[in-house]
Amino acid sequence: MSLEINNNNYTQLIIDIQVKMQNIFRTMNTRYWTSGNNQIDEIIRASQRRATDNEDRNHFLEWINIHRFSNMRYISSGAFGDVSSAIWFDGPPIDVERVKRGPPCEVAIKFFDSITEFMKELIHNHKMIEACSSASGFGNLIRVYGITRGLNGNYGIVMQYASEGSLDSFLRNNWRYLSWEIKLGILKDIARGLKNLHDAGLIHGDLHCNNIMITRDQLNYTTIAYIGDFGFTRSEERYTNRTQIVGVIPFIAPEVLAGRKYTKKADIFSFGILMYQIVCNKKPFFDQNHNFRLARSIYEGLRPQFNRVLMPICYETLMRNCWNYCQRSRPKSEKLYEKFSEWESSVYEEDSPFEQYRLIAAPPPNKCDHRFAIYTTRVWHSPLTN
């Protein structure tokens, strides 16, 4: 009898929490908000309904009026629009049940020139939030706060701001000061973010040096890496053999270049190229035209060249395994996270494989890229044929 009462009490508690959360969302968004687009409104509301049914109630999408931002400044341009930073007066929710928000904070806003491309990315971001909320969480994944609309009518996705910019710019600006502890920590963070996506049944689909964002912890000034840009993130089942190539050629796995199905193992290939760039301080194939000739060469086995004195053999072996042509030879993301956590935590021990490499200086970054070396996402409509 007591068990039945407890179950009834538990059920009522869940109902009470859901009702409370629904009232909170109404309060946070104001009573009569609208994005001006019914489909966008429904995605936002669906995200909030999902949050009422989940233990992680602080991750959801909300509508943010453009007038809640100040100090808007341009950062960069991408394939589908511009990225700006701004101060968000309200700050993100940090305790939804107490209707508590953080202080005003800097955010990044990715504005889209095309409503079609915006809707694609919004749907993928929504599904990413939904999947990760039910799995391992959001560790080392750029947080997506909500949606806004610029004064010119373009819609934008509001995201966590990364103070140090992309991995590419971070390496270029800080290469003299990067210890093995920092390098291994960055790779551990990327592996953790990738693990969280893979645990949620998702594939990133476009992992490269400009989709990894770097920030500094304000308390201890440690470097933290996040995976961002979820425009091509989707479940593995939704990926089919490709009729087009999408991405940055040096980071695309050979099987994907040939038009075969994108899998988690293709993300691991991209991770291996990031391992190369972080230690060698060179963009992969920076001195070559990123055309079909390079794509064909990568498919046939070409990989970035490097000086072996820059890294211990264990690091080189793992890197080569990640970019191995054979997908079965590539490790899983959870193994990468375990290995880099182990290496980072023991980096200063006498028996660490990285001890004798601590004083070896990284080479300076390449001064200029080939005029047709492109490190932003592009689309080709004809994959390689075998």
N, C-alpha and C positions, 0 to 999 in steps of 0.2 A: 504493500500500500504506500509506504513512504517513498519507494522508488518511483511510483507513478506520480506522486505529488512533486518530487524533485524534477522529473522530466517535464511535467506541466509548467513548473516554475521556470525551468530553463527555456522552454519554448516561449513563454510570455516575456522573459527577459530579452530574448532575441528580437521579438516583435517590437518591444518598447524601444530598443536601441535603433532599429530600422526607422521607426516613426520619428525618433529624435533626430537621426541623421538627415532624414528628408526635410525636416523643419530647418535644420542648420544650413543645408544647401540653399534653401529658399532665402534665408537671411543673408548668406554670403554673396549671393548673386544679385540681390535686390529682386523685387517682386516681378518686374515686367521687362527683364532683359531680353534681347534678341540680337542675333548676329546679322539679321537681315536675310538669312538663308535657312530655310526649314530643315534641310538635310544636315547642315552644320549644327543647328540647335539640337536636333535629335541625337547626334553623336555625343555632344557635350552632356546631355541629360542621361544618355545611356552609360557614360563613364561615371557619372555621379550615382546612378542607381547601382552600378556594380560595386562602388565603394561602400554602399550601405550593407552589402552582403559579404564583405570581406574584412579580415582582420586588419589589413593595411588600408586605413581609411584616409590617409593623407596624400595618396597619389590618385589624382583624378584631373580631368580637364575642367576649366571654367572659362566663362566669357569675361574678358578684361577690356573695358572701354579704353580706347586709345588715349583719352585724356587723363587716365590714371598713370601715365608715364611722363617723365620729363628728361631733359638732357639727352635727347635722341641724337646719336652720332653714327655715321656710316662706318662699317668695319671692312666688308669685302663683298665681292660679287661671286655668285655661283652659277651653276648651269641653268637654274630656273628663277633666279631673282637675287635680291640683295640681303645681306645680314647687317643689322644695326644693333647697337647696345643702347640701353636706356635705364633710368632709375624707375623702379616700380614702387609707387607710393605705399601700396597696401602690403607688399611682401607676401611670400607664399604661406599657405596654412601649415602650422607646425603642431597643432592639437585641435583637430576639427571638433571633437566632442565638447571642448570648452570654447569653441568659436575663437580660437587664439591664432593670430597670424604673427609671422616674423616681422622684424623691422623693415623699413624700406630697403630695397636691395637692387643691385645691378643685375640686369637680365639681358639675354640675347634674343632678338626677334628676327626670324627668318621670313621675309616678305616674298610672296610669289607673284610673278607677272601673269601667270595663267591660273585661272580658277580650277582647271582640270588637273594640273600638276599639284596644286594645293590640296585638292580633295584626295588625291592618291596618297600624299604624304600624311594627311590628317588621319585617314583610315588606318594606315600602317602604324602610326604612332598610337592611336587608340587601341589597336589590337595588341601592340607591344605592352602597353600599360596593363591591359586586361590579363594577358598571359603571364607576365612577370609577377603580378599581384598574387596569382594563384600558385606560383612556383617558388623559386629561390629568392625573389626580391629584386631590388634595383641597384645593388652595389656596383659602383663604377660604371653606371649607365647615366648619361646626361639626363637630368630631370626635365620633363616637359610639363609646364604649368598650365597652359591654356591657349586660347585663341584671341586674336585682336584683329582690327581692321584699320589700315592706315588712312590718312586724310585723302589719299589719292584713290581709295577704294580697294586697294590690294589687301588680301587677307594675309595674316602672318601667324606663325607658331611661336609662342613665347617659351623660352627655355632657360635653363641654368646658364649663367655666364661663366666662362673660363678665363681667368685673369691673364694667363700666360699664352693664350691663343692655341693654335693647332700644334701637334707634335712637330711638324715640319718647322714652323717658326721658332718653337722652343729650342730645338736642337741647333738651329742656325744662330740663335742669339746667346746660347749658354754653353756651347760645346767645350769651352775651356775649363768649365767648373763642374762638369758632370762626373761624379764618382761612380764606381761600379754599384754602390748601394743605391744611388738614384736610378741608374739604368735598369737594374734588376727590379727595383720597386715599380717603375713604370710598366715593365713587362708583366709583373705580377698583377698590377691593377687591370691591364688590358685583358689578361687571361681570366681574371675574375669576372669582368664584365661579359666576356664571351661565354664563360661557363653559365652565367645567369641567363643569357639568351638561349643557349643550347638546352639548359635544364627546362626552360619553358617551352621547348619544342620549336624554337625560332632559329632562323639563320639571318645573320646581319646582311649579307649579300653585297656589301660595297665597302669593305674594310681597307682603309689606306691611311697615309700619313696626315691627310687633312681632315679625316673624320675622327681622329683621336685628339681630344681636347685636354689641356693641361691647366691646372690651377694650383695655388699654394694654400695650405692650411693656415688660417690666420693665427692659430694659437702657437704651433710649433714650427711653422714655416716649412713643413715637409711638402714634397712634390706629390701631387695626386693626378692620375690619368683617368679619363672617362671616355667611353665609347659614345659617339654621337651620330647624328644623321641617320634616322631610321626609315628613310624613304623607300628602301628596297628590302626592309626587314619583313619577313613573313614566315609562316610555318613551312616545314620541309615538304609537306604534302602538296602545298600550293605551287611549288617549283616544278616545272616540267622542262623537257629538252628545249633549248632556246633557239628562237629564230633570229635573235639579235644578241650582241655582246653589250653588256653594261658595266661600266667601271673605269678604273685606271689600269691600263694594260700591264705594267710591271707587277701589279698586285693580283692579277686574275689567274686563277688556277688553269693549268693546261687543258683539263677536260672541259672546263667552261668555255675556253677559247674555241674549242672544237664543237661547241653547241650542245654538249651533254648537260644533264641535269645538275643544277647547283645544289650541293649538299653541305653539311657542317664541315666536311673535310676541305671544302674550298675556302671556308673561313680560316681554317688552320694554315693553308698555304699562304694566305695573305699575312697571317701572324708571323710566319717564318721570314717574309720579306721585311716586316717591321723589325724583327730581331737584327737583320742585317743593317738596316738604316740606323738604328739606335747605337750600335757599336761602331760601325764604320764611318758614321757621320756623312754618308753619301746617299743621295736619292738613288734608287735603283734605276740604272740605265739613263742617267741624267744627260749623257752625251750622245744619245741616239734619238732618231725620229721614232715617235710612238705610233707606228703604222702597222699595217698587216705583215710586213716583213719581220718586224720585231715580234709580233704575236706568233707568227709561224715558228720563229727561232725558239721562243719560250716553250711552245708546244713540243718542239723537237729536243728540248733538254737544256737550253741556255738558261743560266742563272747568273746573278751578279757575282763579279770577281772581287776578292778581298785579300788582304794581307793577314795570314794566319797568326802572326805574332800579336794581333790585337785581342785575341780571345783564347780561353782555354779550350782544350779538345772536347770537353763535355758540352760546352756551349755550342761549338761548331757542329757537333754531332746532332744535337737537338734541332738546331736551325736547319740542317740538311734534311733531317727527317720530316720537318714541317713542310718543306717545299719539294719533297720527293714526288716524282711523277706518279708513283703507285699510291693511291689513296689509302690503302690499308696500312701503309708504313707511317702515315701521319698520326701523331698522338691525339688523344681527346683533349678537349679544353680543360677538363678537371685535372688531368695529369699535368698539363702545363701550369695550372695554378698551384698545384702541390709542389712542383719542382722549383718554380720561381720563389715561392714562399720559403722553401727550404734554403735556397741559395742566398736570398736576401738576408734571412735571419742569421746566417753563419758566415757572412761575407768577410768579417774581420777576424775570424778564427784562424789559427796558424795552419790548420790542415784544409782550409778553404781552397778550392781550385782557382779562385780568383785572387788569392793573396799575391802571387808573383806578378800579376798584371795590374796591380793598383797604380804603379808609377809610370805605366806606359801611356803616353799622351795620345789622345784621339787626334786624328788628322783634321785639318781645317775643312769646313764644308766646301763643296764645289762652288767656284766663283760665279759661274753662269751655266744655265741649262741650254741644251740644244733648242733651237727656236721652235721645234715641233715636239719637244718633250712636254707632255700635258699631264698635270697631276690633279685635275678636277674630273669628276665623273662625266663620261661621254657615252653615247649610244651609237653602235654600229648595227646595220641591218643584215649583215652577212657573216655569220660565224665561219671559222675555218672548216674546211672539209678534210677528212683524213686522206 
